[in-house]
Amino acid sequence: MNNQQGDGLEKCINAFERLKVGNGLIKVIEKSEISCSTVSVEAGFDKGYLKKTRLWQSRLVGEINDYKREHALSSTSAATELQRTQKKVKKATDDKDKAESLLYTLMQDNLKLVARIRELEKLVEKYESGKVINMKNSPI
């Protein structure tokens, strides 16, 4: 490895460390998005600079790939957890909507029953007062 290769590798190592802690100079990315190309660009090179076939870069490329694999798994589980939570929220919202609909229906039925009870109470009041009730026109 010559001096120029060592400087390039050092820049890539520093870029990788910055990206891991979320302090990218060029672009801040998610940990699961860190790859050899993003590290290369962060270090100031083109995206194809880091290659596993270059012996002096192979260790760093391996570390980047391991890091990406680790965080891809954790972000997948986070995405799965997010989907589960979203399904629970949707189910709870649907249940709430059904309960509200049932509540309004029951309230309407109760209001109708209260109105009917009032009608019947008035009829009973008339009967008890001695007034004659025409049973054919009665709402009973």
SERO-4910 file (N, C-alpha, C, O; in steps of 0.05 Angstrom, whole numbers):
BEGIN
 pado doro    nc1    nc2    nc3   cac1   cac2   cac3    cc1    cc2    cc3    oc1    oc2    oc3
  Met    A     17    -23      0      0      0      0     18     25      0     36     27     17
  Asn    A     13     43    -19     29     67    -20     16     89     -3     -6     85      9
  Asn    A     29    112     -1     20    134     17     -7    144      8    -24    151     25
  Gln    A    -12    146    -18    -37    156    -29    -60    137    -22    -82    145    -15
  Gln    A    -55    111    -24    -75     91    -16    -81     93     13   -104     91     22
  Gly    A    -61     96     30    -64     98     59    -81    122     66    -98    121     84
  Asp    A    -76    145     53    -91    169     58   -121    165     51   -139    174     65
  Gly    A   -125    153     28   -153    147     19   -167    129     39   -191    133     45
  Leu    A   -153    108     48   -165     90     67   -171    104     93   -192     99    105
  Glu    A   -153    121    102   -157    136    127   -182    154    125   -197    156    143
  Lys    A   -185    167    102   -208    184     97   -234    168     98   -254    176    109
  Cys    A   -233    144     87   -257    126     87   -263    116    115   -286    115    123
  Ile    A   -242    110    130   -247    101    158   -260    124    174   -279    119    189
  Asn    A   -249    148    171   -261    171    185   -290    176    176   -307    183    193
  Ala    A   -295    174    150   -322    178    140   -341    157    151   -363    163    158
  Phe    A   -331    132    153   -348    110    164   -355    116    193   -378    112    201
  Glu    A   -335    125    208   -340    132    237   -360    155    239   -378    154    257
  Arg    A   -358    175    222   -377    197    223   -405    188    217   -425    195    230
  Leu    A   -408    171    196   -434    161    189   -447    143    211   -471    144    215
  Lys    A   -430    128    224   -440    111    246   -453    127    268   -472    118    280
  Val    A   -441    150    274   -452    166    296   -473    186    286   -483    202    302
  Gly    A   -478    187    260   -498    205    249   -488    233    244   -505    251    243
  Asn    A   -462    237    240   -451    263    235   -439    265    207   -417    276    204
  Gly    A   -453    255    187   -442    256    160   -439    285    151   -456    302    156
  Leu    A   -417    291    137   -412    318    127   -428    324    102   -438    346     98
  Ile    A   -431    304     85   -444    308     60   -474    303     63   -491    319     53
  Lys    A   -481    281     76   -509    274     79   -513    257    104   -497    238    108
  Val    A   -532    263    120   -538    247    143   -558    225    134   -579    231    123
  Ile    A   -550    200    140   -567    177    131   -572    159    154   -560    161    175
  Glu    A   -592    142    151   -598    122    171   -576    101    172   -561     97    153
  Lys    A   -573     89    195   -552     69    199   -555     46    180   -535     35    171
  Ser    A   -579     38    174   -584     15    156   -577     22    127   -575      4    110
  Glu    A   -573     47    121   -566     56     93   -536     59     88   -528     65     66
  Ile    A   -520     55    109   -491     57    106   -481     34     89   -487     11     94
  Ser    A   -466     41     68   -455     21     50   -427     31     41   -419     53     47
  Cys    A   -414     14     26   -387     22     16   -389     47     -2   -372     64     -1
  Ser    A   -410     49    -17   -413     72    -35   -418     98    -19   -408    119    -25
  Thr    A   -435     96      2   -440    120     18   -415    129     33   -410    153     37
  Val    A   -400    109     42   -375    116     56   -355    129     37   -342    149     44
  Ser    A   -354    118     13   -336    130     -7   -343    158    -14   -325    176    -15
  Val    A   -368    164    -18   -378    191    -24   -372    209      0   -364    232     -4
  Glu    A   -378    200     24   -373    216     48   -343    223     51   -337    244     61
  Ala    A   -326    205     42   -297    209     44   -287    228     21   -264    236     22
  Gly    A   -304    234      2   -296    252    -19   -288    238    -45   -277    250    -63
  Phe    A   -295    212    -47   -288    197    -71   -314    190    -86   -336    196    -76
  Asp    A   -311    178   -110   -335    169   -124   -346    144   -110   -332    132    -94
  Lys    A   -371    137   -116   -384    116   -101   -371     88   -105   -377     70    -90
  Gly    A   -355     85   -125   -343     59   -130   -314     57   -120   -300     38   -127
  Tyr    A   -306     76   -103   -278     76    -93   -272     51    -76   -251     39    -81
  Leu    A   -288     45    -57   -283     22    -40   -291     -4    -53   -314     -7    -63
  Lys    A   -272    -23    -55   -278    -49    -67   -265    -71    -50   -243    -68    -40
  Lys    A   -280    -93    -47   -269   -115    -31   -246   -129    -45   -231   -143    -32
  Thr    A   -243   -125    -71   -221   -138    -85   -194   -124    -80   -173   -135    -85
  Arg    A   -195    -99    -70   -170    -85    -64   -162    -93    -36   -176    -88    -16
  Leu    A   -139   -106    -34   -130   -118     -9   -129    -98     14   -137   -105     37
  Trp    A   -119    -74      9   -116    -55     31   -143    -43     40   -145    -31     61
  Gln    A   -165    -48     25   -191    -39     32   -209    -61     42   -231    -56     53
  Ser    A   -201    -86     39   -219   -109     45   -228   -110     74   -251   -116     79
  Arg    A   -211   -102     93   -219   -103    121   -241    -82    126   -261    -88    139
  Leu    A   -238    -58    116   -257    -37    119   -284    -45    105   -305    -40    116
  Val    A   -282    -56     81   -306    -64     67   -321    -85     83   -345    -85     84
  Gly    A   -306   -104     95   -319   -124    112   -333   -112    136   -355   -120    143
  Glu    A   -320    -93    149   -332    -79    172   -357    -65    164   -378    -65    178
  Ile    A   -356    -51    141   -380    -36    131   -403    -56    125   -425    -51    133
  Asn    A   -397    -78    112   -417    -98    106   -429   -110    131   -453   -115    132
  Asp    A   -412   -116    151   -422   -127    176   -440   -107    190   -461   -115    200
  Tyr    A   -431    -82    191   -447    -61    203   -474    -58    190   -495    -56    203
  Lys    A   -474    -58    163   -499    -56    148   -517    -79    154   -541    -76    157
  Arg    A   -506   -103    154   -522   -127    160   -535   -126    188   -558   -133    191
  Glu    A   -519   -118    208   -529   -116    235   -553    -96    237   -573   -102    249
  His    A   -549    -73    224   -570    -52    226   -593    -57    208   -615    -46    212
  Ala    A   -589    -72    187   -611    -80    170   -630    -98    185   -655    -95    182
  Leu    A   -620   -116    201   -637   -134    217   -652   -118    238   -676   -123    242
  Ser    A   -639   -100    252   -653    -84    272   -673    -66    261   -694    -61    273
  Ser    A   -668    -54    237   -687    -36    225   -711    -52    214   -733    -42    213
  Thr    A   -706    -77    206   -728    -94    197   -746   -101    220   -771   -100    217
  Ser    A   -734   -107    243   -751   -113    266   -766    -87    275   -788    -89    285
  Ala    A   -753    -64    273   -766    -39    279   -790    -34    260   -811    -25    268
  Ala    A   -785    -40    235   -807    -37    215   -829    -56    220   -853    -49    218
  Thr    A   -823    -81    228   -843   -100    235   -859    -91    259   -883    -93    260
  Glu    A   -845    -81    279   -858    -71    303   -876    -47    296   -898    -45    307
  Leu    A   -867    -30    278   -884     -7    270   -909    -17    256   -931     -6    261
  Gln    A   -907    -37    239   -930    -48    225   -950    -60    245   -974    -56    243
  Arg    A   -939    -75    265   -957    -86    285   -972    -64    300   -996    -66    305
  Thr    A   -957    -44    308   -969    -21    322   -991     -8    306  -1012      0    316
  Gln    A   -985     -4    280  -1004      9    262  -1030     -8    259  -1052      3    258
  Lys    A  -1026    -35    258  -1050    -52    257  -1066    -51    283  -1091    -50    282
  Lys    A  -1052    -49    306  -1067    -47    331  -1082    -21    332  -1105    -20    342
  Val    A  -1070      1    323  -1083     27    323  -1108     26    305  -1129     36    312
  Lys    A  -1105     14    281  -1127     12    262  -1150     -4    275  -1173      3    273
  Lys    A  -1143    -26    287  -1164    -43    300  -1178    -28    323  -1202    -29    325
  Ala    A  -1162    -14    339  -1174      1    361  -1192     23    350  -1213     28    361
  Thr    A  -1184     36    329  -1200     57    316  -1226     46    305  -1247     57    309
  Asp    A  -1224     23    292  -1248     10    281  -1267      2    304  -1291      5    301
  Asp    A  -1256    -10    325  -1272    -18    348  -1286      7    360  -1310      5    368
  Lys    A  -1272     29    362  -1283     53    373  -1306     63    356  -1327     71    366
  Asp    A  -1302     63    329  -1323     72    311  -1348     54    313  -1370     64    312
  Lys    A  -1344     28    315  -1367     10    318  -1382     15    344  -1406     15    345
  Ala    A  -1367     19    366  -1379     25    392  -1394     51    391  -1416     52    402
  Glu    A  -1384     71    378  -1398     97    376  -1424     94    360  -1444    105    368
  Ser    A  -1422     79    339  -1446     74    322  -1468     60    338  -1491     67    337
  Leu    A  -1460     39    353  -1479     25    370  -1490     43    392  -1514     42    397
  Leu    A  -1473     59    403  -1482     78    424  -1503     97    413  -1524    101    426
  Tyr    A  -1499    109    390  -1518    127    378  -1544    113    372  -1566    125    376
  Thr    A  -1543     89    362  -1567     74    356  -1583     68    381  -1607     72    382
  Leu    A  -1569     60    402  -1583     55    428  -1595     80    439  -1616     80    451
  Met    A  -1580    102    437  -1591    128    447  -1616    136    432  -1635    146    444
  Gln    A  -1617    132    406  -1641    138    390  -1664    121    399  -1686    130    402
  Asp    A  -1659     95    402  -1680     76    411  -1690     85    439  -1714     84    444
  Asn    A  -1672     92    457  -1681    101    483  -1698    126    482  -1717    128    497
  Leu    A  -1690    145    465  -1707    169    462  -1735    163    452  -1754    174    461
  Lys    A  -1736    143    433  -1763    135    423  -1779    122    445  -1803    127    448
  Leu    A  -1766    106    462  -1780     93    484  -1789    114    505  -1811    111    515
  Val    A  -1773    133    510  -1780    154    529  -1805    170    519  -1823    176    534
  Ala    A  -1805    176    493  -1828    190    481  -1853    173    483  -1875    183    489
  Arg    A  -1851    147    478  -1874    129    479  -1884    127    508  -1908    126    513
  Ile    A  -1866    125    527  -1873    124    555  -1889    149    563  -1908    148    578
  Arg    A  -1880    172    553  -1894    198    559  -1922    197    548  -1941    205    562
  Glu    A  -1925    187    524  -1952    184    512  -1970    167    529  -1993    173    535
  Leu    A  -1959    144    538  -1975    125    554  -1981    137    581  -2003    133    592
  Glu    A  -1962    152    593  -1967    164    619  -1990    185    617  -2006    187    635
  Lys    A  -1991    199    594  -2013    219    590  -2039    204    588  -2060    214    599
  Leu    A  -2040    181    574  -2064    166    572  -2074    156    599  -2097    157    606
  Val    A  -2055    146    615  -2061    136    642  -2072    159    659  -2091    156    674
  Glu    A  -2060    182    656  -2068    206    671  -2097    213    664  -2113    220    681
  Lys    A  -2104    213    638  -2131    218    629  -2150    198    640  -2172    205    648
  Tyr    A  -2142    172    640  -2159    151    649  -2165    154    679  -2188    151    688
  Glu    A  -2144    161    694  -2147    164    723  -2164    189    730  -2176    190    751
  Ser    A  -2163    208    713  -2179    233    718  -2208    229    712  -2224    247    718
  Gly    A  -2215    207    700  -2243    202    694  -2251    210    666  -2275    206    659
  Lys    A  -2234    220    650  -2241    227    623  -2243    202    606  -2228    183    611
  Val    A  -2261    202    587  -2265    178    571  -2244    177    549  -2236    197    537
  Ile    A  -2234    153    545  -2213    150    525  -2225    133    502  -2237    113    507
  Asn    A  -2221    143    478  -2230    128    454  -2207    108    448  -2186    116    438
  Met    A  -2213     83    453  -2193     62    449  -2186     58    420  -2164     49    414
  Lys    A  -2204     64    401  -2198     60    373  -2176     79    363  -2160     72    346
  Asn    A  -2176    103    374  -2156    124    366  -2131    123    384  -2113    139    381
  Ser    A  -2131    105    403  -2109    103    422  -2084     93    408  -2086     75    392
  Pro    A  -2060    104    414  -2036     95    401  -2025     68    413  -2003     60    406
  Ile    A  -2040     56    430  -2031     31    443  -2030      9    424  -2023    -14    431
***
